[in-house]
């Protein structure tokens, strides 16, 4: 986005500009000064919309998570409706993270206590409550799902960012592998960020099953 004077600026314009910087230059480049420059404003003018960098980041998180809690599980779910809602919310959250470079750093930049974040938490708690968990257990279970999705997405992002390694030189003999089980599972793509949807669903289902069994 080229800097220049604009007649009117909205909070949405500011957040959009911040996302452009996030995706083009990374999380560390997102600052009040950088966003103000992109919009042709002074930092002081930007502070009239967001009183701090933390407030700007919180607004970015709100935009990132908008609509995640309302993700549709489909009209004819194959599993119980509450389980499909958990999968739908998890898939929507995963898609938002994958669709915005730098979103992991954004989501872990501060507490997830905005309205959209709370909407996601509420939707997951409600689903686990429908499954029969008590209030405390449902809250813990919902938190575990959010942690699993964000954590898995962080591993995927790290794998995608890893530079290609130089192939090891060829030798006349092959040393016994120290990681035979890991190498045997390489086709699953679990450590390269290329796991398919079936693998992601399997992992989340096992977590859900374990949470219900322990409660």
Sine and cosine of phi, psi and omega as CSV:
sin_phi,cos_phi,sin_psi,cos_psi,sin_omega,cos_omega
0.00,0.00,0.80,-0.60,-0.03,-1.00
-0.99,0.12,0.72,-0.69,0.03,-1.00
-0.93,0.37,0.50,-0.87,0.03,-1.00
0.14,-0.99,0.31,-0.95,-0.03,-1.00
-0.92,0.39,0.60,-0.80,0.06,-1.00
-0.73,-0.69,0.56,-0.83,-0.05,-1.00
-0.93,0.36,-0.66,0.75,-0.02,-1.00
-0.59,-0.80,0.59,-0.81,-0.01,-1.00
-0.79,-0.61,0.72,-0.69,0.07,-1.00
-0.95,-0.32,0.23,-0.97,0.08,-1.00
-0.87,0.49,-0.58,0.81,0.02,-1.00
-0.89,0.45,-0.62,0.78,0.05,-1.00
-0.88,0.48,-0.66,0.75,-0.03,-1.00
-0.92,0.40,-0.70,0.71,0.00,-1.00
-0.91,0.42,-0.65,0.76,0.04,-1.00
-0.88,0.48,-0.67,0.74,0.02,-1.00
-0.90,0.43,-0.63,0.78,0.02,-1.00
-0.90,0.44,-0.62,0.78,0.04,-1.00
-0.92,0.39,-0.59,0.81,0.05,-1.00
-0.87,0.49,-0.69,0.73,0.02,-1.00
-0.91,0.40,-0.67,0.74,0.01,-1.00
-0.84,0.54,-0.72,0.69,-0.10,-1.00
-0.98,0.19,-0.46,0.89,-0.02,-1.00
-1.00,0.02,-0.58,0.81,-0.14,-0.99
-0.84,-0.54,-0.18,0.98,0.02,-1.00
0.98,-0.19,0.24,-0.97,-0.10,-0.99
-0.88,0.47,-0.64,0.77,-0.06,-1.00
-0.89,0.46,-0.39,0.92,-0.04,-1.00
-0.99,0.12,-0.20,0.98,-0.02,-1.00
-0.98,0.21,0.92,-0.38,0.02,-1.00
-0.56,-0.83,0.29,-0.96,0.04,-1.00
-0.87,0.49,-0.66,0.75,-0.02,-1.00
-0.90,0.43,-0.69,0.72,-0.03,-1.00
-0.92,0.40,-0.67,0.74,0.00,-1.00
-0.92,0.39,-0.66,0.75,0.03,-1.00
-0.87,0.49,-0.68,0.73,0.01,-1.00
-0.89,0.45,-0.64,0.77,0.00,-1.00
-0.90,0.44,-0.47,0.88,-0.04,-1.00
-0.98,-0.20,0.03,1.00,-0.01,-1.00
0.95,0.30,0.49,0.87,0.02,-1.00
-0.92,-0.39,0.24,-0.97,0.18,-0.98
-1.00,0.02,0.45,-0.89,0.06,-1.00
-0.82,0.58,-0.60,0.80,0.00,-1.00
-0.88,0.47,-0.64,0.77,0.02,-1.00
-0.91,0.42,-0.60,0.80,-0.02,-1.00
-0.92,0.39,-0.52,0.86,0.00,-1.00
-0.91,0.40,-0.29,0.96,0.06,-1.00
-0.96,0.29,-0.33,0.94,0.05,-1.00
-1.00,-0.10,-0.68,0.73,0.00,-1.00
-0.74,-0.67,0.89,-0.45,-0.12,-0.99
-0.94,0.34,-0.18,0.98,-0.03,-1.00
-0.36,-0.93,0.24,-0.97,0.09,-1.00
-0.89,0.46,-0.60,0.80,0.03,-1.00
-0.88,0.48,-0.62,0.78,0.02,-1.00
-0.92,0.39,-0.60,0.80,0.04,-1.00
-0.91,0.41,-0.70,0.72,0.02,-1.00
-0.89,0.45,-0.63,0.78,0.03,-1.00
-0.88,0.47,-0.63,0.78,0.03,-1.00
-0.92,0.38,-0.57,0.82,0.05,-1.00
-0.91,0.41,-0.66,0.75,0.03,-1.00
-0.90,0.44,-0.66,0.75,0.03,-1.00
-0.86,0.51,-0.68,0.73,0.02,-1.00
-0.93,0.38,-0.63,0.77,0.00,-1.00
-0.87,0.49,-0.62,0.78,-0.10,-1.00
-1.00,-0.08,0.00,1.00,-0.02,-1.00
-0.86,0.51,0.81,-0.59,0.05,-1.00
1.00,0.06,-0.18,0.98,-0.02,-1.00
-0.88,0.47,-0.69,0.73,-0.05,-1.00
-0.91,0.42,-0.38,0.92,-0.03,-1.00
-0.99,-0.13,0.23,0.97,-0.02,-1.00
-0.82,0.57,0.71,-0.71,-0.09,-1.00
-1.00,0.05,0.79,-0.62,0.01,-1.00
-0.99,0.13,-0.13,0.99,-0.03,-1.00
0.97,-0.26,0.39,-0.92,-0.08,-1.00
-0.97,0.22,-0.47,0.89,-0.01,-1.00
-0.75,-0.67,0.96,0.27,-0.04,-1.00
-0.90,0.44,0.60,-0.80,0.00,-1.00
-0.97,0.24,-0.44,0.90,-0.01,-1.00
-0.95,-0.31,0.11,-0.99,0.09,-1.00
-0.79,0.62,0.56,-0.83,-0.11,-0.99
-0.84,0.54,-0.64,0.77,-0.03,-1.00
-0.90,0.44,-0.62,0.78,0.01,-1.00
-0.93,0.37,-0.66,0.75,0.01,-1.00
-0.91,0.41,-0.54,0.84,0.06,-1.00
-0.92,0.40,-0.62,0.78,0.06,-1.00
-0.88,0.48,-0.72,0.69,0.02,-1.00
-0.89,0.45,-0.63,0.78,-0.02,-1.00
-0.91,0.42,-0.70,0.71,0.02,-1.00
-0.90,0.43,-0.69,0.72,0.01,-1.00
-0.88,0.47,-0.68,0.73,0.00,-1.00
-0.91,0.42,-0.64,0.77,0.01,-1.00
-0.92,0.40,-0.66,0.75,0.03,-1.00
-0.90,0.44,-0.70,0.72,0.01,-1.00
-0.88,0.47,-0.65,0.76,0.00,-1.00
-0.92,0.40,-0.64,0.77,0.02,-1.00
-0.89,0.45,-0.67,0.74,0.00,-1.00
-0.91,0.42,-0.70,0.71,-0.02,-1.00
-0.92,0.39,-0.46,0.89,-0.08,-1.00
-0.99,0.11,-0.11,0.99,-0.03,-1.00
-0.73,-0.68,0.95,-0.30,0.06,-1.00
-0.86,0.52,0.70,-0.71,0.01,-1.00
1.00,0.04,0.02,1.00,-0.08,-1.00
-0.94,0.35,-0.48,0.88,0.04,-1.00
-0.89,0.46,-0.73,0.68,0.04,-1.00
-0.88,0.48,-0.60,0.80,0.02,-1.00
-0.90,0.43,-0.74,0.68,-0.04,-1.00
-0.91,0.40,-0.41,0.91,-0.01,-1.00
-0.97,-0.24,0.28,0.96,-0.02,-1.00
-1.00,0.09,-0.19,0.98,-0.02,-1.00
-0.07,-1.00,-0.01,-1.00,-0.01,-1.00
-0.90,0.44,0.63,-0.78,0.05,-1.00
-1.00,0.00,0.97,0.23,-0.10,-1.00
-0.85,-0.52,0.23,0.97,0.07,-1.00
-0.97,0.24,0.14,-0.99,-0.05,-1.00
-0.88,0.48,-0.68,0.73,0.00,-1.00
-0.92,0.40,-0.63,0.78,0.05,-1.00
-0.89,0.46,-0.66,0.75,0.01,-1.00
-0.94,0.35,-0.52,0.86,0.08,-1.00
-0.88,0.47,-0.69,0.73,0.02,-1.00
-0.89,0.46,-0.72,0.69,0.01,-1.00
-0.87,0.49,-0.68,0.73,-0.02,-1.00
-0.89,0.46,-0.67,0.74,-0.01,-1.00
-0.89,0.46,-0.65,0.76,0.00,-1.00
-0.94,0.33,-0.66,0.75,0.04,-1.00
-0.88,0.48,-0.69,0.73,0.00,-1.00
-0.88,0.47,-0.63,0.78,0.00,-1.00
-0.91,0.42,-0.70,0.72,0.01,-1.00
-0.94,0.35,-0.53,0.85,0.09,-1.00
-0.91,0.42,-0.63,0.78,0.05,-1.00
-0.90,0.43,-0.50,0.87,0.02,-1.00
-0.97,0.26,-0.16,0.99,0.07,-1.00
0.92,-0.40,0.03,1.00,0.01,-1.00
-0.98,0.19,0.50,-0.86,0.10,-0.99
-0.95,0.30,0.09,-1.00,-0.11,-0.99
-0.85,0.52,-0.76,0.65,-0.04,-1.00
-0.92,0.39,-0.69,0.72,-0.01,-1.00
-0.90,0.44,-0.64,0.77,0.01,-1.00
-0.90,0.44,-0.64,0.77,0.02,-1.00
-0.91,0.42,-0.69,0.72,0.03,-1.00
-0.90,0.43,-0.64,0.77,-0.01,-1.00
-0.91,0.42,-0.69,0.72,0.03,-1.00
-0.88,0.48,-0.65,0.76,0.04,-1.00
-0.90,0.44,-0.64,0.77,0.01,-1.00
-0.89,0.45,-0.63,0.78,0.02,-1.00
-0.91,0.41,-0.71,0.70,0.03,-1.00
-0.87,0.49,-0.68,0.74,0.01,-1.00
-0.90,0.44,-0.64,0.77,-0.01,-1.00
-0.91,0.42,-0.71,0.71,-0.04,-1.00
-0.91,0.40,-0.74,0.68,-0.02,-1.00
-0.92,0.39,-0.64,0.77,0.02,-1.00
-0.90,0.43,-0.69,0.72,0.03,-1.00
-0.90,0.43,-0.63,0.78,0.03,-1.00
-0.91,0.41,-0.59,0.81,0.04,-1.00
-0.91,0.42,-0.65,0.76,0.05,-1.00
-0.91,0.42,-0.64,0.77,0.04,-1.00
-0.89,0.46,-0.68,0.73,-0.01,-1.00
-0.91,0.42,-0.63,0.78,0.02,-1.00
-0.91,0.41,-0.64,0.77,0.02,-1.00
-0.91,0.42,-0.63,0.77,-0.01,-1.00
-0.93,0.36,-0.46,0.89,-0.04,-1.00
-1.00,0.03,-0.15,0.99,-0.05,-1.00
-0.95,0.31,0.82,-0.57,0.01,-1.00
-0.92,0.39,0.44,-0.90,0.01,-1.00
-0.91,0.41,0.67,-0.74,-0.02,-1.00
-1.00,-0.04,0.51,-0.86,0.06,-1.00
-0.94,0.35,0.77,-0.64,-0.01,-1.00
-0.84,0.54,0.59,-0.81,0.02,-1.00
-0.92,0.39,0.58,-0.82,0.01,-1.00
-0.89,0.45,0.56,-0.83,0.00,-1.00
-0.95,0.30,0.61,-0.79,0.04,-1.00
-0.80,-0.60,0.23,-0.97,-0.02,-1.00
-0.98,0.22,-0.25,0.97,0.03,-1.00
-0.66,-0.75,0.30,-0.95,-0.03,-1.00
-0.91,-0.42,0.84,-0.54,0.04,-1.00
-0.93,0.36,0.57,-0.82,0.07,-1.00
-0.86,0.52,0.69,-0.72,-0.02,-1.00
-0.94,0.35,0.63,-0.78,0.09,-1.00
-1.00,0.10,-0.22,0.98,-0.08,-1.00
-0.74,-0.67,0.85,0.52,-0.08,-1.00
-0.90,0.44,-0.62,0.79,-0.02,-1.00
-0.94,0.34,-0.63,0.78,0.04,-1.00
-0.90,0.43,-0.69,0.72,-0.01,-1.00
-0.92,0.39,-0.55,0.84,0.02,-1.00
-0.93,0.38,-0.39,0.92,-0.01,-1.00
-0.99,-0.17,0.15,0.99,-0.06,-1.00
-0.86,0.51,-0.50,0.87,-0.04,-1.00
-0.91,0.42,-0.29,0.96,0.01,-1.00
-0.97,0.22,-0.29,0.96,0.02,-1.00
0.94,0.35,0.37,0.93,-0.11,-0.99
-0.94,0.35,-0.50,0.86,-0.05,-1.00
-0.96,-0.27,0.17,0.99,0.02,-1.00
-0.88,-0.48,0.06,1.00,-0.04,-1.00
0.97,0.24,0.28,0.96,-0.06,-1.00
-0.90,-0.43,0.33,0.94,0.02,-1.00
-0.89,0.46,0.61,-0.79,-0.01,-1.00
-0.99,0.11,0.11,-0.99,-0.06,-1.00
-0.89,0.45,-0.54,0.84,0.02,-1.00
-0.89,0.45,-0.65,0.76,0.02,-1.00
-0.92,0.39,-0.64,0.77,0.02,-1.00
-0.91,0.41,-0.66,0.75,0.01,-1.00
-0.92,0.39,-0.65,0.76,0.03,-1.00
-0.84,0.55,-0.74,0.67,-0.04,-1.00
-0.88,0.47,-0.69,0.72,-0.02,-1.00
-0.94,0.35,-0.62,0.79,0.04,-1.00
-0.88,0.47,-0.66,0.75,0.01,-1.00
-0.91,0.41,-0.60,0.80,0.06,-1.00
-0.90,0.43,-0.73,0.68,0.00,-1.00
-0.87,0.50,-0.72,0.69,-0.02,-1.00
-0.87,0.49,-0.67,0.75,0.00,-1.00
-0.91,0.41,-0.65,0.76,0.02,-1.00
-0.90,0.44,-0.66,0.75,0.01,-1.00
-0.93,0.37,-0.65,0.76,-0.02,-1.00
-0.91,0.41,-0.67,0.75,-0.03,-1.00
-0.94,0.35,-0.49,0.87,0.00,-1.00
-0.98,0.18,0.00,0.00,0.00,0.00
